[in-house]
Amino acid sequence: MTEPDWHAFLRALDKPLAPKRDWLTWPDGWEAPLDFDLAASKARFTHLTTLLTDLFGGAVDTSRGPQDSALFGEVGIPAALTKTRPKPTERPLSITLYISNFGIATCQPYAHLHDDDQARVELASAEAGYPLVPGPVIDSPYDGPNSGVGTEDWTWFIRFFDYL
């Protein structure tokens, strides 16, 4: 997908919601889509972690997202299992895959991901049904349908993976 295609895709996921009533109360559909299925999301997340464990040849770390966030969970791939390094002479980096309640994924580090690691993350994400949003897109300024009070400095990462 091109960057404009990704932005159109993200805006389509981000349905227009009722205005925010106050600083403490977000409308329904903000942290997860209105048709969010927790059981199905847990099963898909478990499937993803199994795929990553198999592809990277070792156990991955998982955690669930915090309350008041659009983050469903994180998968940490330990540095010992990766080939990713900021520079060829430096030690490997761990990789973190973020999963949104909206059924998308992104990973960090974006810029230094080794080709082999990138291929494994892409394969697992695709097989588990998570579109993997590229770093430059997810870090771009939020321009979705719910712009307004409280979203002025947001990126797409904040909208779909962070505290709201």
C-alpha positions in Angstrom: 0.0 0.0 0.0 1.2 3.5 -0.7 1.3 6.1 2.1 -2.0 7.8 0.9 -3.6 4.3 0.8 -2.6 3.7 4.4 -4.0 7.0 5.5 -7.3 6.3 3.8 -7.3 2.9 5.5 -6.7 4.4 8.9 -9.3 7.0 8.4 -11.8 4.3 7.4 -11.1 2.4 10.7 -11.6 5.6 12.7 -15.3 6.2 12.6 -16.7 9.6 13.4 -17.9 9.6 17.0 -20.0 11.8 19.2 -18.1 14.8 20.5 -16.1 14.4 23.7 -18.3 15.5 26.6 -15.4 16.5 28.9 -11.7 15.7 29.5 -12.5 12.5 31.4 -15.2 10.9 29.2 -14.7 9.6 25.7 -17.6 8.4 23.6 -18.3 4.7 22.9 -16.2 3.4 20.0 -13.1 5.5 21.0 -11.0 2.7 22.6 -12.4 -0.1 20.4 -14.8 -0.4 17.5 -18.5 -0.7 18.4 -18.5 -4.3 17.1 -15.4 -5.3 19.1 -15.3 -9.0 20.0 -13.1 -9.7 23.0 -13.0 -13.5 22.7 -12.2 -13.3 19.0 -9.5 -10.7 19.7 -7.9 -12.8 22.4 -7.9 -15.9 20.1 -6.3 -13.9 17.2 -3.7 -12.4 19.6 -2.8 -15.9 20.9 -2.5 -17.1 17.3 -0.1 -14.3 16.5 2.1 -15.0 19.6 2.2 -18.7 18.6 3.3 -17.8 15.0 6.0 -15.4 16.3 7.3 -18.0 18.7 7.6 -20.5 15.9 9.1 -18.1 13.4 11.7 -16.6 15.8 12.5 -19.9 17.4 11.9 -19.0 21.0 9.4 -17.7 23.5 8.0 -14.1 23.1 6.8 -11.9 25.8 3.2 -10.7 25.8 1.1 -8.2 27.8 -2.4 -6.8 27.5 -3.0 -3.2 26.8 -3.9 -0.8 29.6 -7.4 0.5 30.4 -8.4 3.7 28.7 -6.3 2.9 25.6 -6.9 1.5 22.1 -4.0 -0.9 22.6 -5.1 -4.5 22.8 -1.7 -5.9 23.6 2.1 -6.0 22.9 4.3 -8.8 21.8 8.0 -8.5 22.7 10.5 -10.5 20.7 13.7 -10.7 22.8 16.9 -9.4 21.3 18.5 -12.9 21.6 16.0 -14.0 18.9 16.4 -11.1 16.4 19.0 -10.0 13.9 18.0 -6.4 14.2 20.8 -4.0 15.2 21.1 -0.2 15.0 24.5 -0.7 13.4 26.1 -4.0 12.2 28.7 -3.9 15.0 26.2 -3.3 17.8 24.2 -5.8 19.9 20.8 -7.0 18.7 17.6 -5.1 19.6 14.4 -6.5 20.8 11.3 -5.9 18.7 7.9 -4.9 20.0 4.8 -5.5 18.0 1.8 -3.4 19.1 -1.7 -4.7 18.5 -4.7 -2.3 18.4 -8.3 -3.0 19.5 -9.0 -2.0 15.9 -7.3 -5.0 14.4 -4.1 -3.4 13.1 -0.5 -3.8 14.2 2.8 -1.8 14.1 6.2 -2.6 15.4 9.3 -0.8 16.7 12.0 -0.2 15.9 10.8 1.0 12.5 14.0 2.2 10.9 16.5 -0.5 11.9 14.5 -3.7 11.4 16.6 -6.4 9.8 15.1 -7.8 6.6 14.8 -11.3 8.0 13.0 -10.0 11.1 10.8 -7.7 9.0 9.8 -10.7 6.9 9.0 -12.9 9.9 6.9 -10.1 11.5 5.1 -9.4 8.3 4.3 -13.1 7.7 3.0 -13.6 11.3 0.9 -10.4 11.2 -0.6 -11.3 7.8 -1.4 -14.8 8.8 -3.0 -13.6 12.0 -5.0 -11.0 10.1 -3.3 -7.9 11.3 -2.4 -5.3 8.7 1.1 -4.1 9.7 1.1 -0.3 9.4 4.6 1.1 8.5 6.3 3.4 11.0 6.3 6.6 9.0 2.6 6.3 8.5 1.7 5.5 12.1 3.9 8.3 13.3 2.4 10.9 11.0 0.0 13.6 12.4 -3.5 12.4 13.1 -6.0 13.8 10.6 -8.9 11.5 11.2 -12.6 12.3 11.6 -12.3 12.8 15.3 -9.9 15.7 15.3 -10.7 18.4 17.9 -10.2 19.1 21.5 -7.5 16.8 23.0 -6.2 15.5 19.6 -4.2 18.5 18.4 -0.8 16.9 18.9 -1.8 13.3 18.1 -0.2 10.9 15.7 -2.0 7.8 14.3 0.1 5.8 16.8 -1.6 7.7 19.7 -5.1 7.2 18.2 -4.8 3.4 17.7 -2.1 2.3 20.2 -1.8 4.6 23.2 -3.7 6.0 26.1 -6.6 8.2 25.0 
